[in-house]
Amino acid sequence: MKLLLLNGNTDPTITERMAQGARRMCPHEIIPVTARFGARYIASRAAAAVAAHAVLDALAAEIGRDNRQGFDAAIIGCFGDPGLEAARECFPIPIIGMADSAILAALRVSPRVSVLTGGAAWVPMLEEFFLLRGHGPDRVRVAAIPPTGDMIAREPERAAGLLAETARGEIARGAGVILLGGAGLVGLDALVAPNLPVPVLDGLRCAIEAAETATAARALGGIAPSVGLSEHLAAALVG
């Protein structure tokens, strides 16, 4: 399986960190790409709007209309998923958003999710993102630690302590799963999870799993694998 991992931020160190994390998470071929223009690390609606343009630009350069490099799927490696819907409209392979796929994965674990991210500016942006997808604050809470994602990536051990402390407060409020949201937080689940009583999910891992599911569905003609169906019905759905 060949995955395009696109960093919607323009910091190449974040791209490489995500690529290394992705390669530890799965056996697939990971092709990392950094957005050509925009913010070093997105932390405002204006930067996210520019990033949506940059994401479409990068996908057009790497995939195009004919998918000449043979990618099976592309992951937008930025938790706000800039340009996700537009990219799905334009390109011939599954386009996976980290936030979009991760929140669905988290809600399958628990009906009450707390999303932890870096930088207070992301809180209202992500609350809006989830609300537009039908997930209100009664199901999905968003909390942030003060360091932004790029700062977290530079000092992951310090950030892990802050994330764990914030997670304990969210669990006390009823969270049944903690979701780490942000390109700079990739891989920190291993540091945050050991002392918490609920599962901790990594957004990139969720996106990779969603890409695997989407690719399998395409191989079956667009129908996701089913369980327990009769042989005749399963054949009819695949056809």
Rosetta blueprint (number, residue, H / E / L):
1 M L
2 K E
3 L E
4 L E
5 L E
6 L E
7 N E
8 G L
9 N L
10 T L
11 D L
12 P H
13 T H
14 I H
15 T H
16 E H
17 R H
18 M H
19 A H
20 Q H
21 G H
22 A H
23 R H
24 R H
25 M H
26 C L
27 P L
28 H L
29 E E
30 I E
31 I E
32 P E
33 V E
34 T E
35 A L
36 R L
37 F L
38 G L
39 A L
40 R L
41 Y L
42 I L
43 A L
44 S L
45 R H
46 A H
47 A H
48 A H
49 A H
50 V H
51 A H
52 A H
53 H H
54 A H
55 V H
56 L H
57 D H
58 A H
59 L H
60 A H
61 A H
62 E H
63 I L
64 G L
65 R L
66 D L
67 N L
68 R L
69 Q L
70 G L
71 F L
72 D L
73 A E
74 A E
75 I E
76 I E
77 G L
78 C L
79 F L
80 G L
81 D L
82 P L
83 G L
84 L H
85 E H
86 A H
87 A H
88 R H
89 E H
90 C H
91 F L
92 P L
93 I L
94 P L
95 I E
96 I E
97 G E
98 M H
99 A H
100 D H
101 S H
102 A H
103 I H
104 L H
105 A H
106 A H
107 L H
108 R H
109 V H
110 S L
111 P L
112 R L
113 V E
114 S E
115 V E
116 L E
117 T E
118 G E
119 G L
120 A L
121 A L
122 W H
123 V H
124 P H
125 M H
126 L H
127 E H
128 E H
129 F H
130 F H
131 L H
132 L H
133 R L
134 G L
135 H L
136 G L
137 P L
138 D L
139 R L
140 V E
141 R E
142 V E
143 A E
144 A E
145 I E
146 P L
147 P L
148 T L
149 G H
150 D H
151 M H
152 I H
153 A H
154 R H
155 E L
156 P H
157 E H
158 R H
159 A H
160 A H
161 G H
162 L H
163 L H
164 A H
165 E H
166 T H
167 A H
168 R H
169 G H
170 E H
171 I H
172 A H
173 R L
174 G L
175 A L
176 G L
177 V E
178 I E
179 L E
180 L E
181 G L
182 G L
183 A H
184 G H
185 L H
186 V L
187 G L
188 L L
189 D H
190 A H
191 L H
192 V H
193 A H
194 P H
195 N H
196 L L
197 P L
198 V L
199 P L
200 V E
201 L E
202 D E
203 G H
204 L H
205 R H
206 C H
207 A H
208 I H
209 E H
210 A H
211 A H
212 E H
213 T H
214 A H
215 T H
216 A H
217 A H
218 R H
219 A H
220 L L
221 G L
222 G L
223 I L
224 A L
225 P L
226 S L
227 V L
228 G L
229 L L
230 S L
231 E H
232 H H
233 L H
234 A H
235 A H
236 A H
237 L H
238 V H
239 G L
